[in-house]
Amino acid sequence: MASGPNRVLAAVVGVVVVLAAIAGVVAARRTAPTLDPNTPQGVVQEYLRAVLAGDYPAATKLLSSSSGCTLSDVSSVTVSGSARIVLKDAVVDGDAAVVTVDVTEGADSGPFGDSGYTHTERITAERDGGVWKISGSPWLLYPCGSTKG
């Protein structure tokens, strides 16, 4: 008689595991919302997408004139194409903003893959000619000496 409750428990656990796996796949495949590029968060998103895609000319166009960075500086930045970046916070003070993101690099895929290394980065933005532009990031703009952030 003890085998009946064990089978029910095993079936319930199996259903929970299958549902968790489905939820994980759905979460991993969803696309990030596109933020308004006329906001600090939106310009940071555009910049990060361009850098991750290797589109350095597009990334350079999103930099403020005060950043001191050139196309050569931006193209020397190395970011893993598998990096996951999550917006944490944005603080806007007039024409200046600080956008905080969590970056996870080196994560393996699969159910038992390494979770990678997560670090928090601050990216500064400012209005440049009325448009939000990236002005500094110790993580992304280190080649040009921009340590604002």
Sequence and secondary structure as in RCSB ss.txt:
>XXXX:A:sequence
MASGPNRVLAAVVGVVVVLAAIAGVVAARRTAPTLDPNTPQGVVQEYLRAVLAGDYPAATKLLSSSSGCTLSDVS
SVTVSGSARIVLKDAVVDGDAAVVTVDVTEGADSGPFGDSGYTHTERITAERDGGVWKISGSPWLLYPCGSTKG
>XXXX:A:secstr
 THHHHHHHHHHHHHHHHHHHHHHHHHHH       TTSHHHHHHHHHHHHHHT HHHHHHTB GGG   HHHHH
T    TT EEEEEEEEEETTEEEEEEEEEES   STT    EEEEEEEEEEEETTEEEEEE TTTSGGGT    
